[in-house]
Every structure is written in C-alpha cells, then in structure tokens.
Amino acid sequence: MERTMISGTTFKMSSKVGSWGNSVAPVRIPTAISRTPKASSSRKVHVVKATANDKILLMPELVVPASIYCEEYNVTKRRPTRTVWVGKVPIGSEHPIALQTMTTTDTRDVKATVEQVKRCADAGADLVRITVQGMMEANACHEIREQLFKDRYDTPLVADMHFAPKVAVRVAEAFEKIRINPGNFADGRKTFEEINYESPEQYALEVERSEEIFTPLVEKCKALNRAMRVGTNHGSLSARILSYYGDTPRGMVESAFEFARVCRKNDYHNFLFSMKASNPLVMVQAYRLLAAEMYELGYDYPIHLGVTEAGEGEDGRMKSAIGIGSLLMDGIGDTIRVSLTEAPELELEPCRRLAMLGTRATSEEWGVAPFAESTRDFKLFTRRSGDLPEQREGDVVDYRGVLHRDGSVLSVVTLEDLKKGERLYKELACKLVVGMPFKDIATSDSIFLPEVPSVDDKEGRRHIKRLQDVNVGVLAPLGELQKNPLPGSVAVVGLKDFAAAKGKVDLPSGAQRVAVVSDGTESAEEIQILKASGAVMLLINTPIEKRVHASRRIFDVLKKAEITIPVVHHMKFLASEDADQVVIQGGSCAGALLVDGLGDGVMLEGHHDLNFLRNTSFGMLQGSRMRSTKTDFVSCPSCGRTLFDLSEVTAQISSQTGHLPGVSIAIMGCIVNGPGEMADADFGYVGTLPGKIDLYVGREVVRKNIAEAIAVDALIQLIKDNDRWVEPEPEEAEEAAVVA
C-alpha cells in the first residue's frame, strides 16, 4: 500500500487501479457547506477524479481556522449558543450549566430505577440518563416516566441509545431527550475492519443508508418537541469513519456532523453535541475541533462535556477536571457529566464544582489584557519540552535530579514538616531502608522551603541533607537563603527583580543555581531576559483568575524568543478549599495548559496533607498523559447494560494491579464502547454475558467467556504472560530504626 499526503491528510491508497483506498472515502456535500465558500473561509474541498468512470467528486475536509475555537483566548467568555429545551430544562449559553448523571440499575426494574432517579434528582441532577437496550426496556421507560410524574418528579429523562433505531423511536414517546451514538446507531457494533471503497457510489450508499435509518427518529423528536444529543464516543466510531479519518478527533467530529446534517435537512434544531473520550487530551482536542467547525459553519448548537470511562476516586475526578475544566476555561460547555465508577448520585458533587468554577470564570471574565497569541495550535498536540539542568564542575550536589524529563513534582515542605522524621520521607514517597530515604518512582523530585531552618536546627538540616543525597532538589527564596545559607540549594527570585538585575544574581553561600518565579504581569522584555540566563526553571504563580491566560501569554513569549527553560505551575490553595476543590480547580486550571503540552511540572501548595498534594500532583501529570507512576485504569461508570458489579470488580483489580506504572487496564461493564475505548489500554476486562468475561490485549480479544469468579486471576496471568508484571515490593515496617 502506498500512502500519499494531500493537504496535510494521509490517504491510504488501494493497489487496485481506479479503486478507492481506505482513507479516500467520498463524501456527499450537504447543503450547509456546498455553497461557494466565503473569502475568509479556510474550508478546503478536494477535487478527486475516479478513473473508473471519470466522475468528479468533491470531498469536504475538516479544515478549521487557526485561531477560532473559543470566543477569546485572553479571557474566559462563554461561547454563544441557541437554547435547546429538554422538558423543563433549557440548555445553552443563556442558562446555567446543566448537571447530568446516569442510572446504574436494570432499566426493566422500574421500581429500582425510579428510586435511583429520585436520589439523583434530590442530589441536584438537572437531567438523568437511562440506558435502553431493547423494546422491553423502552416499554419500562414509559412506566418509569409515568411513576416519576405521579411522585411529583419532573426531572427530564434521557434515553441512552446504541444499535436500536426502532427502540429509540419508541422511547422518544416517553422521555424528553434521546442520546444517540453516531458510531453505532446505524452501523452496528464496533469493528476495526479496513474498508476499501471501490467507487464513490459505494461510500455514498452507506451514508444514505444511515440517513434512512436515522430520519424516523428525527421526525419523531421534531413532532414531539423532544431534544437529542448527537454524542460521539472515541471508542465507537463506525468502520466508515475509521476508513477515512482513522481513530482520531477529526473522525469524531465528522461522525457527529453526518447525523447533524440529517437533523438540519429536516429542519430539526433541538439538538446538541458531545465528543467523549477516556483520554482527556483526545477529548479536549475533539471538542475544540467541534467548536471550531461550528464557528466556521455558523452553527450555534450547545455542547455537552464529559470524559468517558474516567474511573473512580481522585483519579476519575482528576481526569474529568482536566478534560471538562480545560474546556470550561475557554467558555465551552453548556451541560456536563462527570462519569465515575461510583453511585450516580456521587457524580453530582464534582459535577457541581466544575459547573461553579466555569460559571465563575465566565461571569468574572477571568483573563488578562489582549495579546497576540500565535504559537499554540489547538489542532495538534505537541509537548513543549524544557531543557533539564546540567551538572557543572564544582557542584556539591547532583542538580540533574531537580526535575524529571517526563514531568516534575515539587512539594512544599515547612519547618513543621521537617520535624516529622521518617514520616516526612514517607509523605514524599521515599523508599525507606533501615530508616534512610531513597528516591522511588513517585518521590517528589524537589522540595520548596518557604522558610529555611537555622544553622542551629540540626535535625531539620539533617533531613534536608539526606534528601539531597538521593537527588531530591531543594529550593528556597533568595531572602531565606541569605539569612540561613544552605549547601546545594537553588535560590528562587522574582522575575521582575531578576530582569532588573539583567539576570545577574549574587547567590548566597551554598546556593549554586537560581530559579525564577513569575506572577504573570511581567512584560515580554522581562520574560525574554530568561534566554541563556542559566536559570534551572521558571515557576508560574498567578492568581486563579489569571492562571490560564497569563500562562498562555508567557508560553507564547517563550516560544517566540526560543527560550527553552523548564516551566513549573505553582498553585496555591486557600485553607477554605478542601481536597476535592484542589483536584477540581487544579485539574481545570493547570490541565488547561498541560493538555496543550505547556508545562514541565507542578507544585501544589496549601493547608493540606503533604502526601495528598504529592499524590494529586502525580495524578495531574498522569491524567495529562505526561508521567506514569502507577497503573492507569480506564473503567466505565456502569449503567443498565453492565454485566457485573463494576465498583467491586474495579476495586479488586486495582488493589492487585495498581503497582504497575506504565500499564493501562480497561475495565468495561459491557461491549458497547469496550474495544474502542480500550484503544489506549494494554489490557482489557470486558463483560460480554452474565457471569462471563472476555480478556483483551490491546484491541484483540485473547480469552473469551471466562467465569467471573476466576477472571481477575486470569487477567493477572495475562499480564504476566505479556511480560508486564512485577511483584509488589514489601512495605517497610512502620517504625524502622532511625540512623543518626
């Protein structure tokens, strides 16, 4: 097979003369975009000649403007949309962000489903989604809706539809909204089959067939004034879309647009979009492409945000904050769901926190003065990589360990922390051998001392020295080091002072490197002083309301000036901000930068447990696809399709396999999104029949119909068979002898 590049897109050409290759699928141009392009439009149309019949075919390509995916780059401003009504609930930019969750009960169990919907509504859900597999469930939905009305609950209900067009039409008579998955609504179950289209007509016939299947639902929703979500999942794109775009964010957008064009053709506009993925980076890029394409076409449909299969606990909340929060910081998003492997009512609190954060950002217009951003391309992910510190002759410590190549974690250590003894080492995740610390895979790379212990504080200085001996860097403010010099330290100085001194700082005795801290208000000229300055890192420490946009401006200046200093995001949290708020706020604001590859590390500071802040920092890096320090779990949130107890099985698997950094395990309750969402996973555990599990390696099923009772052991053996298993290390005794 030969690959040819056309306008930046790779096409896989068939070896058969005159045939259509895997990625050169012809597409009918809808009325909305077949008009003569505006002079300012960036849309490209490929003119392709099919040699078999000399037919000329126009092929639209998603080519979006380089600078338009949100209202403003320097300020959080909500993207304007029309209002979509879901029963009594309006969704759109003129209304509060709507909160959603999804039931986990068997839909046929009317009583249990009604009770769970009530709990969700009481917890603050504006909408509740219910899975509808077949006609039995659709009939049960009528009873569920009727009973809820009798119980004085008018919370709008959303039918989650896969594979069953006729069932969708039936349930539209009962529920206020239908969610369809364009990847399998008309095309059936997920496959990774490569299709070579022999002619333009062959591809066009598939598109027409999808339209024929989908149109009755559109007509029904229009007649009953029902709403619809055209919700693409990264893991369930159709074989047709995969053949043209591949398993990409671009394919996700086009998959949704195929169905949106049918809605528009039928003058039906009470719908919205979603672009979900388990990988926050893929999810963010897909939503940005969606928004950009809608700007290009003049569409104003609302957007539903969510990271699918985010998982449970802090990791699930962090992934959701990175994905959803990043988009909210750009004013994108009108309704959200945080998908957790937990009881559905527990999703509402992080959901509410994210909505409040996004609302606050838009109402207060978080941001900075306008600047000309020209170096960030939202269509492509490229990670900016800073130059790590190098060792110099005469250094008393090894400064190469101050930062990590895959992303660094810095921990703030107080004078009180230095009195903890071995407990300090454990909170920094050092491995202990007879009481002595050693750097481990998730040990903080460096510590920051707001105050330096005096020369008389022998114990505090002994702990610092032991950390330095195992390559943990030590940073402290210049003023503190002038009062209490510390051998092998890094002096931290403000960027404005650094620029005023032309980059020349008189370091106190013992300090051999300098780090610089920015408050985000420095001029371009002051930032440019960092070029060839020798500073080991730049710490960005701005107020939350300027965090995202001030940092973007700094990175833009650094890129233009070709300055490759590592950048660490330093975030301070108030005493009133609890642990959940640290995850939500930190993931949203730092995540909005890390998803663009902007940042080499994080330092979280607050009145919280040191171990929690360190774990959260590493979770932020792993959720941003930077540094892996533990097993990554992709687990679905459970629904009526789930064939085993997801929470219990997830806990069982994570407790036995959570010590495998670099390994990703997908835990899927059913086959709907399983193989596709496991695209990023190394191993998969998927329910296929009641009490039966299939095991995957990547996208390939390798063992089928394993009894659930032995499936976890079989998964562990599969990991061992693929040479990815390591035995967990025994934990050091809680009270080891302290070596003086």
C-alpha positions in Angstrom: 0.0 0.0 0.0 1.2 3.5 -0.8 0.5 6.5 1.4 0.0 9.8 -0.2 -0.1 13.2 1.5 -2.8 15.6 0.3 -3.4 18.9 2.1 -1.9 17.5 5.3 -4.1 14.4 5.4 -2.6 10.9 4.9 -4.6 8.8 2.5 -4.1 5.0 2.2 -4.3 4.2 -1.5 -5.6 0.8 -2.7 -3.2 -1.0 -5.0 -6.1 -1.7 -7.4 -6.1 0.9 -10.2 -9.2 3.1 -10.1 -10.4 1.9 -6.7 -10.9 4.0 -3.6 -8.4 3.4 -0.8 -9.0 3.0 2.9 -8.9 6.7 3.7 -10.2 8.2 0.5 -13.9 7.8 1.1 -16.1 10.0 -1.0 -18.5 12.2 1.0 -21.7 13.9 -0.2 -21.5 17.6 0.5 -24.5 18.8 2.5 -26.4 22.0 1.6 -24.9 23.7 4.6 -21.4 23.6 3.1 -21.9 23.2 -0.6 -22.3 26.9 -1.0 -19.5 28.9 -2.5 -17.0 29.3 0.3 -16.7 32.8 1.8 -13.5 34.6 1.0 -12.5 34.4 4.7 -13.3 30.7 5.0 -10.5 28.2 5.4 -12.5 25.2 4.3 -10.8 23.1 1.6 -12.6 21.0 -0.9 -10.7 18.2 -2.6 -11.5 17.6 -6.2 -10.9 13.9 -6.9 -11.2 12.1 -10.2 -12.3 8.4 -10.1 -10.6 6.9 -13.1 -13.0 4.0 -13.3 -15.8 6.3 -14.6 -14.2 9.7 -14.9 -16.6 11.1 -12.3 -15.5 14.2 -10.5 -16.2 14.1 -6.7 -16.0 16.9 -4.2 -14.7 15.8 -0.8 -15.1 18.3 2.1 -12.3 18.2 4.7 -12.5 19.5 8.3 -10.1 22.3 7.9 -10.6 24.8 10.7 -9.2 28.3 11.2 -6.0 28.5 13.2 -7.4 30.9 15.8 -11.2 30.3 16.3 -12.4 27.6 18.6 -13.5 29.9 21.5 -14.7 33.4 21.9 -11.5 34.9 23.3 -8.0 33.5 24.0 -7.2 36.0 26.7 -10.5 35.9 28.6 -12.9 33.2 29.6 -16.1 34.1 27.7 -18.9 31.7 27.1 -19.5 30.5 23.6 -22.9 31.8 22.4 -25.4 29.1 21.6 -29.1 28.7 20.9 -31.3 27.2 23.6 -32.2 23.6 23.5 -35.2 22.6 25.6 -35.1 19.3 27.4 -38.5 19.2 29.0 -38.5 22.0 31.5 -34.7 22.4 31.4 -33.1 24.9 29.0 -29.6 24.2 27.8 -27.5 26.9 26.2 -25.2 29.9 26.8 -28.1 32.0 28.2 -28.7 29.5 31.0 -26.8 27.9 33.9 -24.7 24.9 33.1 -26.9 21.8 33.4 -25.8 18.9 35.6 -26.3 15.3 34.5 -25.8 11.7 35.7 -26.8 8.2 34.7 -28.6 5.4 36.4 -26.9 2.1 37.1 -30.0 -0.1 37.7 -31.5 -2.6 35.4 -33.9 -0.5 33.4 -36.5 -3.2 33.4 -36.6 -2.9 37.2 -39.0 0.0 37.2 -39.1 0.5 41.0 -35.3 0.5 41.5 -34.8 2.8 38.5 -37.4 5.2 39.8 -35.9 5.3 43.2 -32.4 5.9 41.8 -33.7 8.7 39.6 -35.2 10.3 42.7 -31.9 10.1 44.6 -30.1 11.7 41.6 -32.7 14.5 41.4 -32.5 15.1 45.1 -28.7 15.4 44.8 -29.1 18.1 42.2 -29.3 16.4 38.8 -31.0 18.6 36.2 -31.2 15.6 33.8 -30.9 11.8 34.4 -29.9 9.4 31.6 -31.2 5.8 31.5 -29.9 3.0 29.3 -32.3 1.5 26.8 -31.1 -1.7 25.2 -34.3 -3.1 23.6 -38.0 -2.9 23.4 -38.6 -4.4 26.9 -36.5 -1.5 28.3 -38.3 1.0 26.1 -41.7 -0.2 27.5 -40.3 0.0 31.0 -39.3 3.6 30.3 -42.9 4.6 29.8 -43.7 3.2 33.3 -40.7 4.9 34.8 -41.7 8.3 33.4 -45.3 7.8 34.5 -44.4 6.8 38.0 -42.0 9.7 38.4 -44.7 12.1 37.4 -47.0 10.5 39.9 -44.4 11.0 42.6 -44.1 14.7 41.6 -40.6 14.3 40.0 -40.5 16.1 36.6 -36.7 15.8 36.1 -36.2 15.3 32.4 -35.1 11.8 31.4 -32.6 10.9 28.6 -32.6 7.6 26.8 -29.1 6.3 26.1 -29.3 4.6 22.7 -26.9 2.2 20.9 -27.7 -0.1 18.0 -31.5 0.1 18.2 -33.2 2.8 15.9 -36.7 1.4 16.3 -36.3 1.3 20.1 -35.2 4.9 20.0 -38.4 5.9 18.2 -40.5 4.1 20.8 -38.8 5.6 23.9 -39.0 9.1 22.4 -42.7 8.9 23.1 -41.8 8.8 26.9 -38.5 10.6 27.5 -37.6 14.2 27.0 -34.3 13.6 25.3 -32.6 10.9 23.2 -28.9 10.4 23.2 -27.7 8.6 20.0 -24.2 7.4 19.3 -23.5 8.1 15.6 -20.8 5.4 15.6 -23.2 2.5 16.1 -26.8 3.8 15.8 -26.9 2.8 12.1 -23.7 0.9 11.7 -23.9 -1.7 14.4 -21.2 -3.0 16.7 -17.7 -1.6 16.7 -15.3 -3.2 14.3 -11.8 -2.3 13.2 -12.4 -3.7 9.7 -10.5 -1.8 7.0 -12.8 -1.0 4.1 -11.5 -0.3 0.6 -14.3 1.6 -1.2 -14.3 0.5 -4.9 -16.3 3.6 -6.0 -17.6 6.9 -4.8 -21.1 5.5 -5.0 -20.3 2.7 -2.5 -19.4 5.1 0.2 -22.4 7.4 -0.7 -24.8 4.5 -0.4 -23.6 3.9 3.2 -24.2 7.5 4.1 -27.6 7.4 2.5 -28.4 4.2 4.4 -27.5 5.9 7.7 -29.8 8.8 6.8 -32.7 6.5 6.1 -32.3 4.7 9.4 -31.9 7.9 11.4 -34.6 10.1 9.8 -37.6 8.5 11.5 -36.1 9.3 14.9 -35.5 12.9 13.8 -39.1 13.2 12.6 -40.4 11.8 15.8 -38.3 14.1 18.0 -39.4 17.1 15.9 -43.1 16.2 16.1 -43.0 15.6 19.9 -40.6 18.5 20.7 -38.0 16.1 22.1 -34.3 17.0 22.4 -31.5 15.0 21.1 -27.7 14.6 21.8 -25.6 13.5 18.9 -22.9 12.0 21.1 -19.7 10.7 19.6 -17.5 8.3 21.5 -13.9 7.9 20.6 -14.2 4.2 21.2 -17.1 3.5 18.9 -16.5 5.3 15.6 -18.0 3.5 12.6 -15.9 1.5 10.2 -16.8 4.0 7.5 -15.4 7.0 9.6 -12.4 5.0 10.6 -11.6 4.2 7.0 -11.5 7.9 6.1 -10.3 9.7 9.2 -8.8 7.0 11.4 -9.5 6.8 15.1 -8.9 10.5 15.6 -10.6 13.6 17.0 -11.2 14.7 13.3 -13.1 11.5 12.8 -15.2 12.1 15.9 -16.3 15.4 14.7 -17.2 14.2 11.2 -19.1 11.3 12.7 -21.4 13.7 14.6 -21.8 16.0 11.6 -23.1 13.2 9.4 -26.0 13.0 11.7 -26.3 16.7 12.4 -26.7 17.3 8.7 -29.7 15.0 8.7 -31.3 16.9 11.5 -30.8 20.2 9.7 -32.1 18.8 6.5 -35.3 18.0 8.3 -35.4 21.5 9.9 -34.9 20.0 13.3 -32.6 22.0 15.6 -33.4 21.0 19.2 -30.2 19.0 19.5 -26.7 19.3 20.9 -23.3 17.6 20.5 -20.8 15.7 22.6 -17.3 14.3 21.8 -16.4 11.9 24.6 -13.1 10.0 25.1 -11.4 8.4 28.0 -8.1 10.2 27.1 -8.5 13.8 28.3 -6.1 15.1 25.6 -8.2 13.4 22.8 -11.4 14.6 24.4 -10.2 18.2 24.6 -8.9 18.3 21.0 -12.1 16.8 19.7 -14.3 19.3 21.4 -12.1 22.2 20.2 -12.3 20.9 16.6 -16.1 20.6 17.0 -16.4 24.2 18.3 -14.1 25.5 15.6 -16.0 23.7 12.8 -19.3 25.1 14.2 -17.8 28.7 14.1 -16.8 28.0 10.5 -20.3 26.8 9.5 -22.2 29.3 11.6 -23.7 26.5 13.8 -24.7 27.5 17.4 -25.7 24.2 19.0 -24.9 23.7 22.7 -22.2 21.3 23.8 -22.4 18.5 26.4 -19.0 17.9 28.1 -17.7 14.6 29.6 -14.7 12.4 29.9 -16.0 8.9 29.4 -14.7 5.9 31.5 -12.8 8.3 33.8 -12.7 5.8 36.6 -13.2 6.2 40.3 -12.0 8.3 43.3 -9.5 11.0 42.9 -8.1 9.7 39.6 -11.6 9.8 38.0 -12.2 13.3 39.3 -8.8 14.5 38.1 -9.3 13.2 34.6 -12.7 14.8 34.4 -11.3 18.1 35.8 -8.5 18.1 33.2 -10.9 17.4 30.3 -14.1 19.2 31.3 -12.4 22.0 33.3 -10.0 22.9 30.4 -12.9 23.5 28.1 -14.8 25.5 30.6 -11.8 27.8 31.0 -12.3 28.5 27.3 -16.0 29.2 27.7 -17.0 25.9 26.0 -19.7 23.7 27.6 -23.4 24.0 28.4 -24.1 20.8 30.3 -21.7 18.3 31.9 -21.5 14.9 33.4 -18.6 13.5 35.5 -18.5 9.8 34.7 -17.3 7.9 37.8 -17.3 4.2 38.7 -19.4 5.1 41.7 -23.0 5.5 42.7 -24.6 8.0 40.2 -25.6 10.5 42.9 -22.0 10.8 43.9 -21.2 12.2 40.5 -23.2 15.4 41.2 -20.8 17.0 43.7 -17.7 17.1 41.4 -20.1 18.0 38.6 -21.5 20.9 40.6 -18.0 22.1 41.5 -16.9 22.1 37.9 -20.0 24.0 36.8 -19.5 26.6 39.5 -15.9 27.0 38.5 -16.8 27.5 34.9 -19.6 29.9 35.8 -17.4 31.9 38.0 -14.7 32.2 35.3 -17.2 33.5 32.7 -19.2 35.8 35.0 -16.0 37.3 36.4 -14.3 37.3 32.9 -11.1 35.6 34.1 -8.2 36.5 32.0 -5.6 39.1 31.0 -5.3 42.1 28.6 -5.4 41.1 24.9 -2.2 39.7 23.4 -1.4 38.3 20.0 -1.1 34.5 20.6 0.4 32.9 17.6 2.4 29.8 18.7 -0.3 27.5 20.1 -2.0 25.2 17.5 -5.1 23.7 19.1 -5.5 21.2 16.3 -2.2 19.4 17.1 -0.8 18.2 20.3 2.9 18.9 20.7 4.5 19.0 24.1 6.9 21.8 24.9 10.0 20.4 26.4 12.2 22.4 28.6 16.0 21.8 29.0 16.8 19.9 32.1 19.5 21.2 34.5 23.1 20.1 33.7 25.8 19.2 36.1 28.7 21.6 36.4 32.2 21.2 37.7 32.3 22.1 41.4 28.7 21.3 42.2 28.3 19.9 45.7 25.0 18.1 44.8 23.7 16.5 41.6 21.4 19.1 40.2 20.2 16.8 37.4 17.6 15.3 39.7 15.9 18.6 40.4 13.5 17.9 37.5 12.3 14.8 35.7 12.2 14.5 31.9 8.6 13.3 31.8 7.1 15.9 34.2 8.2 17.0 37.6 6.5 17.2 41.0 7.7 19.8 43.6 6.5 19.6 47.2 6.3 22.5 49.6 7.9 21.5 52.9 7.5 23.6 56.0 9.6 23.8 59.2 6.9 21.7 60.9 7.2 19.1 58.2 11.0 18.8 58.9 10.2 17.8 62.4 8.3 14.7 61.3 11.3 12.5 60.8 10.7 9.3 58.8 7.0 10.4 58.3 8.3 13.2 56.1 10.2 10.8 53.9 7.1 8.6 53.6 4.9 11.6 52.7 7.4 12.5 50.0 7.1 8.8 48.9 10.7 7.9 49.5 11.6 4.2 49.8 13.0 3.6 53.3 15.8 1.2 54.1 16.5 1.0 57.8 15.1 4.5 58.1 17.2 6.1 55.3 15.3 7.6 52.4 15.8 6.6 48.8 14.2 8.1 45.7 11.4 6.0 44.3 9.2 6.2 41.2 6.7 8.6 42.8 9.0 10.5 45.1 8.8 14.3 44.8 11.6 15.4 42.5 12.3 18.6 44.5 11.1 20.3 47.7 10.5 24.0 48.2 11.2 25.5 51.6 9.2 28.7 52.3 11.5 29.0 55.4 15.0 27.6 55.7 15.9 26.0 59.1 18.5 27.9 61.0 22.0 26.6 61.3 21.1 25.5 64.9 18.3 23.2 63.6 20.4 20.1 63.3 17.5 17.7 62.8 15.9 19.8 60.1 19.1 20.2 58.2 19.9 16.5 58.5 16.7 15.6 56.8 17.4 18.0 54.0 20.9 16.6 53.5 19.6 13.1 53.4 17.1 14.1 50.7 19.8 15.9 48.7 22.0 12.8 48.9 19.3 10.8 47.0 18.9 13.5 44.3 15.9 15.4 45.7 16.4 19.1 44.8 16.0 21.8 47.4 14.6 25.3 46.5 14.2 28.3 48.8 13.5 32.0 48.5 16.7 34.1 47.9 16.0 36.1 51.1 15.7 33.0 53.2 19.0 31.6 51.9 20.7 34.9 52.6 19.6 34.6 56.3 20.3 30.9 56.6 22.7 29.6 53.8 22.1 26.0 52.7 24.6 24.0 50.8 23.5 22.6 47.4 20.3 24.8 47.3 18.5 26.6 44.5 17.7 30.2 45.1 14.3 31.4 44.0 14.0 35.0 42.9 11.2 37.1 41.4 11.3 37.5 37.6 11.0 41.3 37.8 13.9 41.5 40.2 15.8 39.1 38.0 15.2 41.2 34.9 16.1 44.4 36.8 19.4 42.8 37.6 19.9 41.8 34.0 19.9 38.1 35.0 22.8 38.5 37.4 22.1 37.5 40.9 24.6 37.3 43.8 23.9 33.9 45.2 24.3 33.4 48.9 26.8 30.9 50.2 25.9 27.3 49.3 23.4 28.2 46.6 24.7 27.2 43.2 21.6 27.6 41.0 18.8 30.0 40.6 15.1 29.5 39.8 12.8 32.4 38.8 9.1 32.9 39.7 6.6 34.8 37.6 3.4 36.4 38.8 2.1 36.7 35.2 2.4 40.5 35.0 5.9 40.8 33.5 6.4 42.4 30.2 7.7 40.5 27.2 11.1 42.2 27.6 11.3 41.0 31.2 10.4 37.4 30.2 13.0 37.4 27.5 15.8 38.0 30.0 15.5 34.3 30.7 17.2 33.4 27.4 20.6 32.0 28.2 20.2 33.1 31.8 21.2 29.7 33.3 18.1 29.6 35.5 17.0 26.0 36.1 13.3 26.6 36.0 10.5 29.2 35.8 7.8 28.9 38.4 4.5 30.5 37.3 2.5 31.6 40.4 -0.5 33.7 39.4 -4.0 34.2 41.0 -6.5 31.7 39.8 -8.4 34.2 37.8 -5.3 34.8 35.6 -3.8 31.4 35.7 -4.7 30.0 32.3 -4.5 33.1 30.2 -1.4 34.7 31.8 0.4 31.4 31.4 -0.5 31.2 27.8 0.9 34.6 27.2 4.2 33.6 29.0 4.5 30.5 26.9 3.8 32.5 23.8 6.7 34.9 24.6 9.0 32.0 25.5 8.2 30.2 22.2 8.7 33.3 20.0 12.1 34.0 21.8 13.1 30.4 21.5 13.6 30.1 25.3 13.6 26.5 26.5 13.6 27.0 30.3 11.5 24.4 32.1 8.2 25.8 33.4 6.5 24.6 36.6 2.9 25.5 37.5 2.9 26.7 41.2 -0.7 26.7 42.5 -1.6 27.9 46.0 -4.9 26.9 47.6 -6.7 28.6 50.4 -7.4 27.0 53.8 -11.1 27.1 52.9 -10.6 25.0 49.8 -10.9 21.3 50.6 -9.2 18.3 49.0 -11.9 17.9 46.3 -11.6 21.6 45.3 -7.8 21.1 45.0 -8.4 18.3 42.5 -11.2 20.2 40.6 -9.5 23.6 40.5 -6.0 22.3 40.0 -7.0 19.9 37.3 -9.0 22.5 35.5 -6.6 25.4 35.6 -3.3 23.6 35.2 -4.9 21.0 33.0 -6.0 23.7 30.5 -2.3 24.3 30.0 -0.9 20.7 30.2 -3.4 19.5 27.5 -1.6 21.9 25.2 1.8 20.5 26.3 2.5 23.7 28.1 4.4 22.9 31.3 7.1 20.7 32.7 5.7 20.1 36.2 3.5 21.2 39.0 3.9 22.4 42.6 0.7 22.4 44.7 0.7 24.4 48.0 -2.0 24.6 50.6 -3.1 23.6 54.1 -3.5 20.0 53.1 -1.7 16.8 53.8 1.7 16.7 52.1 1.1 13.2 50.9 -2.2 14.2 49.3 -0.7 17.1 47.5 2.1 15.0 46.1 -0.3 12.2 45.0 -2.6 14.8 43.4 0.3 16.3 41.5 1.4 13.0 40.1 -2.3 12.3 39.3 -2.4 15.5 37.3 0.7 14.6 35.3 -0.6 11.1 34.6 -4.1 12.4 33.7 -2.4 14.8 31.3 -0.5 11.9 29.6 2.9 13.0 30.9 4.4 10.9 33.6 3.1 7.5 34.6 3.8 6.5 38.2 1.0 3.9 38.7 -1.3 1.7 36.8 -3.8 3.7 34.6 -7.3 2.4 34.8 -10.0 3.1 32.2 -13.2 2.0 33.9 -16.7 2.8 32.8 -19.2 4.3 35.2 -21.7 1.5 35.0 -25.3 1.6 33.6 -28.1 -0.8 33.0 -26.0 -2.7 30.4 -23.3 -3.6 33.0 -22.9 -7.3 33.4 -21.0 -7.3 36.7 -20.6 -5.2 39.8 -18.2 -2.6 38.4 -17.3 -0.9 41.7 -16.5 -4.2 43.4 -14.5 -5.6 40.4 -12.7 -2.3 39.8 -11.6 -2.2 43.5 -10.5 -5.8 43.3 -8.4 -5.3 40.1 -6.9 -2.0 41.3 -5.9 -3.5 44.6 -4.0 -6.3 42.9 -2.6 -4.5 39.9 -2.3 -0.8 41.0 1.5 -1.1 41.3 2.3 -1.3 37.6 3.4 2.1 36.3 3.2 2.3 32.5 0.5 -0.3 32.3 -3.1 0.6 31.4 -6.0 -1.6 32.2 -9.6 -1.1 30.8 -12.5 -2.4 32.9 -15.7 -2.4 30.9 -19.1 -3.4 32.1 -20.3 -4.3 28.6 -19.2 -4.4 24.9 -20.8 -1.1 23.8 -17.7 1.0 24.0 -15.3 -1.7 25.2 -12.9 -2.5 22.3 -12.7 1.1 21.1 -12.2 2.8 24.4 -9.5 0.2 25.1 -7.5 1.7 22.2 -5.2 3.3 24.8 -5.2 0.3 27.1 -2.7 -2.5 27.2 -5.2 -5.0 28.7 -9.0 -5.2 28.9 -11.5 -6.8 31.2 -14.9 -6.8 29.5 -18.3 -8.2 30.4 -20.0 -10.0 27.5 -22.5 -12.3 29.1 -23.9 -12.5 32.6 -21.1 -14.1 34.7 -18.7 -14.2 31.8 -15.7 -12.0 30.9 -13.6 -11.5 27.8 -9.9 -10.5 28.2 -8.2 -8.3 25.7 -4.6 -7.4 24.8 -5.0 -4.0 23.1 -8.0 -4.3 20.8 -7.7 -8.1 20.3 -9.8 -10.5 22.4 -7.4 -13.3 23.5 -9.6 -15.2 26.0 -13.4 -15.5 25.8 -16.2 -16.4 28.2 -14.1 -16.8 31.4 -16.1 -17.4 34.5 -16.2 -14.1 36.5 -15.0 -15.9 39.7 -11.6 -16.6 38.1 -11.4 -13.7 35.7 -9.3 -11.4 37.8 -6.7 -14.1 38.3 -6.8 -14.8 34.6 -6.2 -11.1 33.9 -3.1 -11.1 36.2 -1.8 -14.2 34.4 -2.3 -12.5 31.1 -0.3 -9.5 32.3 2.5 -11.9 33.4 2.3 -13.8 30.0 3.0 -10.5 28.3 6.0 -9.7 30.5 4.3 -6.6 32.1 4.1 -7.9 35.6 6.3 -7.1 38.5 5.8 -8.3 42.0 4.8 -5.6 44.5 7.5 -4.6 46.9 7.0 -5.4 50.6 6.3 -2.2 52.6 8.9 -1.0 55.1 7.9 -1.6 58.7 6.1 1.5 60.0 8.7 2.1 62.7 12.1 1.5 61.3 15.2 2.3 63.2 16.5 5.8 62.6 20.1 6.1 61.6 21.8 9.0 63.1 
